Amino acid sequence: MRLKIVLLIIGVVMFLTFLFGVYFLSNFDLFEDEIILIEEIQIPNKNYSLKMYNIPSNATLESSIQIRKICNGKEEVLNNYTRYNTLVDYSLLEGDTLSLVLKDSLRAKSLELKIGLP
């Protein structure tokens, strides 16, 4: 009788462990899939704005910073900076120029660039 109770308890524990494993594997996210809005910039004297997004990496893409132009509710990708995942600083310069400082947090490498705006 005592052996049956021990075997029953072991069977119940194994079954519950199996159910927990199935639940965990069915709800596990290997990669982040949420695109994160970093910054939105309203361009003075223009009828559009810019949005900067952090695009996370997945099985086929590296993480990147993407700059999109929003005009009349439509988004157009202007630039995509692969391997950079942090916006350190930005500023609007005279003559419709956007200055950016991007950083790759894994390699501590930064990129400073100036983009002419349309």
Phi and psi in radians as a Rosetta constraint file:
Dihedral C 1 N 2 CA 2 C 2 CIRCULARHARMONIC -1.122 0.35
Dihedral N 2 CA 2 C 2 N 3 CIRCULARHARMONIC -0.647 0.35
Dihedral C 2 N 3 CA 3 C 3 CIRCULARHARMONIC -1.111 0.35
Dihedral N 3 CA 3 C 3 N 4 CIRCULARHARMONIC -0.667 0.35
Dihedral C 3 N 4 CA 4 C 4 CIRCULARHARMONIC -1.130 0.35
Dihedral N 4 CA 4 C 4 N 5 CIRCULARHARMONIC -0.698 0.35
Dihedral C 4 N 5 CA 5 C 5 CIRCULARHARMONIC -1.167 0.35
Dihedral N 5 CA 5 C 5 N 6 CIRCULARHARMONIC -0.747 0.35
Dihedral C 5 N 6 CA 6 C 6 CIRCULARHARMONIC -1.110 0.35
Dihedral N 6 CA 6 C 6 N 7 CIRCULARHARMONIC -0.786 0.35
Dihedral C 6 N 7 CA 7 C 7 CIRCULARHARMONIC -1.122 0.35
Dihedral N 7 CA 7 C 7 N 8 CIRCULARHARMONIC -0.641 0.35
Dihedral C 7 N 8 CA 8 C 8 CIRCULARHARMONIC -1.140 0.35
Dihedral N 8 CA 8 C 8 N 9 CIRCULARHARMONIC -0.768 0.35
Dihedral C 8 N 9 CA 9 C 9 CIRCULARHARMONIC -1.114 0.35
Dihedral N 9 CA 9 C 9 N 10 CIRCULARHARMONIC -0.758 0.35
Dihedral C 9 N 10 CA 10 C 10 CIRCULARHARMONIC -1.090 0.35
Dihedral N 10 CA 10 C 10 N 11 CIRCULARHARMONIC -0.732 0.35
Dihedral C 10 N 11 CA 11 C 11 CIRCULARHARMONIC -1.091 0.35
Dihedral N 11 CA 11 C 11 N 12 CIRCULARHARMONIC -0.738 0.35
Dihedral C 11 N 12 CA 12 C 12 CIRCULARHARMONIC -1.146 0.35
Dihedral N 12 CA 12 C 12 N 13 CIRCULARHARMONIC -0.757 0.35
Dihedral C 12 N 13 CA 13 C 13 CIRCULARHARMONIC -1.094 0.35
Dihedral N 13 CA 13 C 13 N 14 CIRCULARHARMONIC -0.753 0.35
Dihedral C 13 N 14 CA 14 C 14 CIRCULARHARMONIC -1.119 0.35
Dihedral N 14 CA 14 C 14 N 15 CIRCULARHARMONIC -0.703 0.35
Dihedral C 14 N 15 CA 15 C 15 CIRCULARHARMONIC -1.140 0.35
Dihedral N 15 CA 15 C 15 N 16 CIRCULARHARMONIC -0.764 0.35
Dihedral C 15 N 16 CA 16 C 16 CIRCULARHARMONIC -1.146 0.35
Dihedral N 16 CA 16 C 16 N 17 CIRCULARHARMONIC -0.650 0.35
Dihedral C 16 N 17 CA 17 C 17 CIRCULARHARMONIC -1.109 0.35
Dihedral N 17 CA 17 C 17 N 18 CIRCULARHARMONIC -0.726 0.35
Dihedral C 17 N 18 CA 18 C 18 CIRCULARHARMONIC -1.079 0.35
Dihedral N 18 CA 18 C 18 N 19 CIRCULARHARMONIC -0.798 0.35
Dihedral C 18 N 19 CA 19 C 19 CIRCULARHARMONIC -1.090 0.35
Dihedral N 19 CA 19 C 19 N 20 CIRCULARHARMONIC -0.719 0.35
Dihedral C 19 N 20 CA 20 C 20 CIRCULARHARMONIC -1.103 0.35
Dihedral N 20 CA 20 C 20 N 21 CIRCULARHARMONIC -0.725 0.35
Dihedral C 20 N 21 CA 21 C 21 CIRCULARHARMONIC -1.078 0.35
Dihedral N 21 CA 21 C 21 N 22 CIRCULARHARMONIC -0.763 0.35
Dihedral C 21 N 22 CA 22 C 22 CIRCULARHARMONIC -1.113 0.35
Dihedral N 22 CA 22 C 22 N 23 CIRCULARHARMONIC -0.770 0.35
Dihedral C 22 N 23 CA 23 C 23 CIRCULARHARMONIC -1.072 0.35
Dihedral N 23 CA 23 C 23 N 24 CIRCULARHARMONIC -0.803 0.35
Dihedral C 23 N 24 CA 24 C 24 CIRCULARHARMONIC -1.094 0.35
Dihedral N 24 CA 24 C 24 N 25 CIRCULARHARMONIC -0.812 0.35
Dihedral C 24 N 25 CA 25 C 25 CIRCULARHARMONIC -1.189 0.35
Dihedral N 25 CA 25 C 25 N 26 CIRCULARHARMONIC -0.543 0.35
Dihedral C 25 N 26 CA 26 C 26 CIRCULARHARMONIC -1.355 0.35
Dihedral N 26 CA 26 C 26 N 27 CIRCULARHARMONIC -0.327 0.35
Dihedral C 26 N 27 CA 27 C 27 CIRCULARHARMONIC -1.969 0.35
Dihedral N 27 CA 27 C 27 N 28 CIRCULARHARMONIC 0.161 0.35
Dihedral C 27 N 28 CA 28 C 28 CIRCULARHARMONIC -1.526 0.35
Dihedral N 28 CA 28 C 28 N 29 CIRCULARHARMONIC 2.251 0.35
Dihedral C 28 N 29 CA 29 C 29 CIRCULARHARMONIC -1.816 0.35
Dihedral N 29 CA 29 C 29 N 30 CIRCULARHARMONIC 2.062 0.35
Dihedral C 29 N 30 CA 30 C 30 CIRCULARHARMONIC -1.330 0.35
Dihedral N 30 CA 30 C 30 N 31 CIRCULARHARMONIC -0.687 0.35
Dihedral C 30 N 31 CA 31 C 31 CIRCULARHARMONIC -2.163 0.35
Dihedral N 31 CA 31 C 31 N 32 CIRCULARHARMONIC 2.559 0.35
Dihedral C 31 N 32 CA 32 C 32 CIRCULARHARMONIC -1.205 0.35
Dihedral N 32 CA 32 C 32 N 33 CIRCULARHARMONIC 2.404 0.35
Dihedral C 32 N 33 CA 33 C 33 CIRCULARHARMONIC -2.149 0.35
Dihedral N 33 CA 33 C 33 N 34 CIRCULARHARMONIC 0.186 0.35
Dihedral C 33 N 34 CA 34 C 34 CIRCULARHARMONIC -1.635 0.35
Dihedral N 34 CA 34 C 34 N 35 CIRCULARHARMONIC 2.176 0.35
Dihedral C 34 N 35 CA 35 C 35 CIRCULARHARMONIC -1.419 0.35
Dihedral N 35 CA 35 C 35 N 36 CIRCULARHARMONIC 2.221 0.35
Dihedral C 35 N 36 CA 36 C 36 CIRCULARHARMONIC -1.878 0.35
Dihedral N 36 CA 36 C 36 N 37 CIRCULARHARMONIC 2.193 0.35
Dihedral C 36 N 37 CA 37 C 37 CIRCULARHARMONIC -1.307 0.35
Dihedral N 37 CA 37 C 37 N 38 CIRCULARHARMONIC 2.092 0.35
Dihedral C 37 N 38 CA 38 C 38 CIRCULARHARMONIC -1.556 0.35
Dihedral N 38 CA 38 C 38 N 39 CIRCULARHARMONIC -0.847 0.35
Dihedral C 38 N 39 CA 39 C 39 CIRCULARHARMONIC -2.697 0.35
Dihedral N 39 CA 39 C 39 N 40 CIRCULARHARMONIC 2.552 0.35
Dihedral C 39 N 40 CA 40 C 40 CIRCULARHARMONIC -2.149 0.35
Dihedral N 40 CA 40 C 40 N 41 CIRCULARHARMONIC 2.248 0.35
Dihedral C 40 N 41 CA 41 C 41 CIRCULARHARMONIC -2.092 0.35
Dihedral N 41 CA 41 C 41 N 42 CIRCULARHARMONIC 2.157 0.35
Dihedral C 41 N 42 CA 42 C 42 CIRCULARHARMONIC -1.554 0.35
Dihedral N 42 CA 42 C 42 N 43 CIRCULARHARMONIC 2.127 0.35
Dihedral C 42 N 43 CA 43 C 43 CIRCULARHARMONIC -1.454 0.35
Dihedral N 43 CA 43 C 43 N 44 CIRCULARHARMONIC 2.141 0.35
Dihedral C 43 N 44 CA 44 C 44 CIRCULARHARMONIC -1.160 0.35
Dihedral N 44 CA 44 C 44 N 45 CIRCULARHARMONIC 2.502 0.35
Dihedral C 44 N 45 CA 45 C 45 CIRCULARHARMONIC 1.081 0.35
Dihedral N 45 CA 45 C 45 N 46 CIRCULARHARMONIC 0.386 0.35
Dihedral C 45 N 46 CA 46 C 46 CIRCULARHARMONIC -2.278 0.35
Dihedral N 46 CA 46 C 46 N 47 CIRCULARHARMONIC 2.757 0.35
Dihedral C 46 N 47 CA 47 C 47 CIRCULARHARMONIC -1.714 0.35
Dihedral N 47 CA 47 C 47 N 48 CIRCULARHARMONIC 0.465 0.35
Dihedral C 47 N 48 CA 48 C 48 CIRCULARHARMONIC -2.443 0.35
Dihedral N 48 CA 48 C 48 N 49 CIRCULARHARMONIC 2.903 0.35
Dihedral C 48 N 49 CA 49 C 49 CIRCULARHARMONIC -2.264 0.35
Dihedral N 49 CA 49 C 49 N 50 CIRCULARHARMONIC 2.924 0.35
Dihedral C 49 N 50 CA 50 C 50 CIRCULARHARMONIC -2.037 0.35
Dihedral N 50 CA 50 C 50 N 51 CIRCULARHARMONIC 2.459 0.35
Dihedral C 50 N 51 CA 51 C 51 CIRCULARHARMONIC -2.140 0.35
Dihedral N 51 CA 51 C 51 N 52 CIRCULARHARMONIC 2.392 0.35
Dihedral C 51 N 52 CA 52 C 52 CIRCULARHARMONIC -1.966 0.35
Dihedral N 52 CA 52 C 52 N 53 CIRCULARHARMONIC 2.234 0.35
Dihedral C 52 N 53 CA 53 C 53 CIRCULARHARMONIC -2.071 0.35
Dihedral N 53 CA 53 C 53 N 54 CIRCULARHARMONIC 2.590 0.35
Dihedral C 53 N 54 CA 54 C 54 CIRCULARHARMONIC -1.712 0.35
Dihedral N 54 CA 54 C 54 N 55 CIRCULARHARMONIC 1.998 0.35
Dihedral C 54 N 55 CA 55 C 55 CIRCULARHARMONIC -1.692 0.35
Dihedral N 55 CA 55 C 55 N 56 CIRCULARHARMONIC 1.974 0.35
Dihedral C 55 N 56 CA 56 C 56 CIRCULARHARMONIC -1.251 0.35
Dihedral N 56 CA 56 C 56 N 57 CIRCULARHARMONIC 2.771 0.35
Dihedral C 56 N 57 CA 57 C 57 CIRCULARHARMONIC -1.362 0.35
Dihedral N 57 CA 57 C 57 N 58 CIRCULARHARMONIC 2.756 0.35
Dihedral C 57 N 58 CA 58 C 58 CIRCULARHARMONIC -2.549 0.35
Dihedral N 58 CA 58 C 58 N 59 CIRCULARHARMONIC -2.782 0.35
Dihedral C 58 N 59 CA 59 C 59 CIRCULARHARMONIC -1.171 0.35
Dihedral N 59 CA 59 C 59 N 60 CIRCULARHARMONIC -0.437 0.35
Dihedral C 59 N 60 CA 60 C 60 CIRCULARHARMONIC -2.048 0.35
Dihedral N 60 CA 60 C 60 N 61 CIRCULARHARMONIC -0.208 0.35
Dihedral C 60 N 61 CA 61 C 61 CIRCULARHARMONIC -2.191 0.35
Dihedral N 61 CA 61 C 61 N 62 CIRCULARHARMONIC 2.559 0.35
Dihedral C 61 N 62 CA 62 C 62 CIRCULARHARMONIC -1.527 0.35
Dihedral N 62 CA 62 C 62 N 63 CIRCULARHARMONIC 2.773 0.35
Dihedral C 62 N 63 CA 63 C 63 CIRCULARHARMONIC -1.134 0.35
Dihedral N 63 CA 63 C 63 N 64 CIRCULARHARMONIC 2.627 0.35
Dihedral C 63 N 64 CA 64 C 64 CIRCULARHARMONIC -2.730 0.35
Dihedral N 64 CA 64 C 64 N 65 CIRCULARHARMONIC 2.877 0.35
Dihedral C 64 N 65 CA 65 C 65 CIRCULARHARMONIC -1.856 0.35
Dihedral N 65 CA 65 C 65 N 66 CIRCULARHARMONIC 2.246 0.35
Dihedral C 65 N 66 CA 66 C 66 CIRCULARHARMONIC -2.097 0.35
Dihedral N 66 CA 66 C 66 N 67 CIRCULARHARMONIC 2.354 0.35
Dihedral C 66 N 67 CA 67 C 67 CIRCULARHARMONIC -1.919 0.35
Dihedral N 67 CA 67 C 67 N 68 CIRCULARHARMONIC 2.192 0.35
Dihedral C 67 N 68 CA 68 C 68 CIRCULARHARMONIC -2.127 0.35
Dihedral N 68 CA 68 C 68 N 69 CIRCULARHARMONIC 2.489 0.35
Dihedral C 68 N 69 CA 69 C 69 CIRCULARHARMONIC -1.698 0.35
Dihedral N 69 CA 69 C 69 N 70 CIRCULARHARMONIC 2.262 0.35
Dihedral C 69 N 70 CA 70 C 70 CIRCULARHARMONIC -1.977 0.35
Dihedral N 70 CA 70 C 70 N 71 CIRCULARHARMONIC 2.021 0.35
Dihedral C 70 N 71 CA 71 C 71 CIRCULARHARMONIC -2.385 0.35
Dihedral N 71 CA 71 C 71 N 72 CIRCULARHARMONIC 2.125 0.35
Dihedral C 71 N 72 CA 72 C 72 CIRCULARHARMONIC 0.960 0.35
Dihedral N 72 CA 72 C 72 N 73 CIRCULARHARMONIC 0.691 0.35
Dihedral C 72 N 73 CA 73 C 73 CIRCULARHARMONIC 1.396 0.35
Dihedral N 73 CA 73 C 73 N 74 CIRCULARHARMONIC -0.006 0.35
Dihedral C 73 N 74 CA 74 C 74 CIRCULARHARMONIC -1.836 0.35
Dihedral N 74 CA 74 C 74 N 75 CIRCULARHARMONIC 2.382 0.35
Dihedral C 74 N 75 CA 75 C 75 CIRCULARHARMONIC -1.799 0.35
Dihedral N 75 CA 75 C 75 N 76 CIRCULARHARMONIC 2.327 0.35
Dihedral C 75 N 76 CA 76 C 76 CIRCULARHARMONIC -2.221 0.35
Dihedral N 76 CA 76 C 76 N 77 CIRCULARHARMONIC 2.226 0.35
Dihedral C 76 N 77 CA 77 C 77 CIRCULARHARMONIC -1.311 0.35
Dihedral N 77 CA 77 C 77 N 78 CIRCULARHARMONIC 2.131 0.35
Dihedral C 77 N 78 CA 78 C 78 CIRCULARHARMONIC -1.592 0.35
Dihedral N 78 CA 78 C 78 N 79 CIRCULARHARMONIC -0.848 0.35
Dihedral C 78 N 79 CA 79 C 79 CIRCULARHARMONIC -2.549 0.35
Dihedral N 79 CA 79 C 79 N 80 CIRCULARHARMONIC 2.646 0.35
Dihedral C 79 N 80 CA 80 C 80 CIRCULARHARMONIC -2.331 0.35
Dihedral N 80 CA 80 C 80 N 81 CIRCULARHARMONIC 2.089 0.35
Dihedral C 80 N 81 CA 81 C 81 CIRCULARHARMONIC -1.907 0.35
Dihedral N 81 CA 81 C 81 N 82 CIRCULARHARMONIC 1.702 0.35
Dihedral C 81 N 82 CA 82 C 82 CIRCULARHARMONIC -1.251 0.35
Dihedral N 82 CA 82 C 82 N 83 CIRCULARHARMONIC 2.541 0.35
Dihedral C 82 N 83 CA 83 C 83 CIRCULARHARMONIC 1.368 0.35
Dihedral N 83 CA 83 C 83 N 84 CIRCULARHARMONIC -0.111 0.35
Dihedral C 83 N 84 CA 84 C 84 CIRCULARHARMONIC -1.778 0.35
Dihedral N 84 CA 84 C 84 N 85 CIRCULARHARMONIC 2.339 0.35
Dihedral C 84 N 85 CA 85 C 85 CIRCULARHARMONIC -2.275 0.35
Dihedral N 85 CA 85 C 85 N 86 CIRCULARHARMONIC 0.113 0.35
Dihedral C 85 N 86 CA 86 C 86 CIRCULARHARMONIC -2.381 0.35
Dihedral N 86 CA 86 C 86 N 87 CIRCULARHARMONIC 2.288 0.35
Dihedral C 86 N 87 CA 87 C 87 CIRCULARHARMONIC -1.634 0.35
Dihedral N 87 CA 87 C 87 N 88 CIRCULARHARMONIC 1.959 0.35
Dihedral C 87 N 88 CA 88 C 88 CIRCULARHARMONIC -1.433 0.35
Dihedral N 88 CA 88 C 88 N 89 CIRCULARHARMONIC -0.838 0.35
Dihedral C 88 N 89 CA 89 C 89 CIRCULARHARMONIC -2.758 0.35
Dihedral N 89 CA 89 C 89 N 90 CIRCULARHARMONIC 2.695 0.35
Dihedral C 89 N 90 CA 90 C 90 CIRCULARHARMONIC -2.596 0.35
Dihedral N 90 CA 90 C 90 N 91 CIRCULARHARMONIC 2.731 0.35
Dihedral C 90 N 91 CA 91 C 91 CIRCULARHARMONIC -2.735 0.35
Dihedral N 91 CA 91 C 91 N 92 CIRCULARHARMONIC 2.626 0.35
Dihedral C 91 N 92 CA 92 C 92 CIRCULARHARMONIC -1.628 0.35
Dihedral N 92 CA 92 C 92 N 93 CIRCULARHARMONIC 2.145 0.35
Dihedral C 92 N 93 CA 93 C 93 CIRCULARHARMONIC -1.745 0.35
Dihedral N 93 CA 93 C 93 N 94 CIRCULARHARMONIC 2.941 0.35
Dihedral C 93 N 94 CA 94 C 94 CIRCULARHARMONIC -1.135 0.35
Dihedral N 94 CA 94 C 94 N 95 CIRCULARHARMONIC 2.664 0.35
Dihedral C 94 N 95 CA 95 C 95 CIRCULARHARMONIC 1.367 0.35
Dihedral N 95 CA 95 C 95 N 96 CIRCULARHARMONIC 0.524 0.35
Dihedral C 95 N 96 CA 96 C 96 CIRCULARHARMONIC 0.973 0.35
Dihedral N 96 CA 96 C 96 N 97 CIRCULARHARMONIC 0.944 0.35
Dihedral C 96 N 97 CA 97 C 97 CIRCULARHARMONIC -2.175 0.35
Dihedral N 97 CA 97 C 97 N 98 CIRCULARHARMONIC 2.359 0.35
Dihedral C 97 N 98 CA 98 C 98 CIRCULARHARMONIC -1.858 0.35
Dihedral N 98 CA 98 C 98 N 99 CIRCULARHARMONIC 2.184 0.35
Dihedral C 98 N 99 CA 99 C 99 CIRCULARHARMONIC -1.786 0.35
Dihedral N 99 CA 99 C 99 N 100 CIRCULARHARMONIC 2.255 0.35
Dihedral C 99 N 100 CA 100 C 100 CIRCULARHARMONIC -2.203 0.35
Dihedral N 100 CA 100 C 100 N 101 CIRCULARHARMONIC 2.565 0.35
Dihedral C 100 N 101 CA 101 C 101 CIRCULARHARMONIC -2.195 0.35
Dihedral N 101 CA 101 C 101 N 102 CIRCULARHARMONIC 1.979 0.35
Dihedral C 101 N 102 CA 102 C 102 CIRCULARHARMONIC -1.937 0.35
Dihedral N 102 CA 102 C 102 N 103 CIRCULARHARMONIC 2.678 0.35
Dihedral C 102 N 103 CA 103 C 103 CIRCULARHARMONIC -2.410 0.35
Dihedral N 103 CA 103 C 103 N 104 CIRCULARHARMONIC 2.514 0.35
Dihedral C 103 N 104 CA 104 C 104 CIRCULARHARMONIC -1.744 0.35
Dihedral N 104 CA 104 C 104 N 105 CIRCULARHARMONIC 1.964 0.35
Dihedral C 104 N 105 CA 105 C 105 CIRCULARHARMONIC -1.216 0.35
Dihedral N 105 CA 105 C 105 N 106 CIRCULARHARMONIC -0.371 0.35
Dihedral C 105 N 106 CA 106 C 106 CIRCULARHARMONIC -1.355 0.35
Dihedral N 106 CA 106 C 106 N 107 CIRCULARHARMONIC -0.618 0.35
Dihedral C 106 N 107 CA 107 C 107 CIRCULARHARMONIC -1.921 0.35
Dihedral N 107 CA 107 C 107 N 108 CIRCULARHARMONIC 0.039 0.35
Dihedral C 107 N 108 CA 108 C 108 CIRCULARHARMONIC 0.944 0.35
Dihedral N 108 CA 108 C 108 N 109 CIRCULARHARMONIC 0.533 0.35
Dihedral C 108 N 109 CA 109 C 109 CIRCULARHARMONIC -1.729 0.35
Dihedral N 109 CA 109 C 109 N 110 CIRCULARHARMONIC 2.360 0.35
Dihedral C 109 N 110 CA 110 C 110 CIRCULARHARMONIC -2.087 0.35
Dihedral N 110 CA 110 C 110 N 111 CIRCULARHARMONIC 2.763 0.35
Dihedral C 110 N 111 CA 111 C 111 CIRCULARHARMONIC -2.293 0.35
Dihedral N 111 CA 111 C 111 N 112 CIRCULARHARMONIC 2.163 0.35
Dihedral C 111 N 112 CA 112 C 112 CIRCULARHARMONIC -1.901 0.35
Dihedral N 112 CA 112 C 112 N 113 CIRCULARHARMONIC 2.242 0.35
Dihedral C 112 N 113 CA 113 C 113 CIRCULARHARMONIC -2.604 0.35
Dihedral N 113 CA 113 C 113 N 114 CIRCULARHARMONIC 2.830 0.35
Dihedral C 113 N 114 CA 114 C 114 CIRCULARHARMONIC -2.169 0.35
Dihedral N 114 CA 114 C 114 N 115 CIRCULARHARMONIC 2.325 0.35
Dihedral C 114 N 115 CA 115 C 115 CIRCULARHARMONIC -2.085 0.35
Dihedral N 115 CA 115 C 115 N 116 CIRCULARHARMONIC 2.237 0.35
Dihedral C 115 N 116 CA 116 C 116 CIRCULARHARMONIC -1.357 0.35
Dihedral N 116 CA 116 C 116 N 117 CIRCULARHARMONIC 2.234 0.35
Dihedral C 116 N 117 CA 117 C 117 CIRCULARHARMONIC -1.545 0.35
Dihedral N 117 CA 117 C 117 N 118 CIRCULARHARMONIC 2.552 0.35
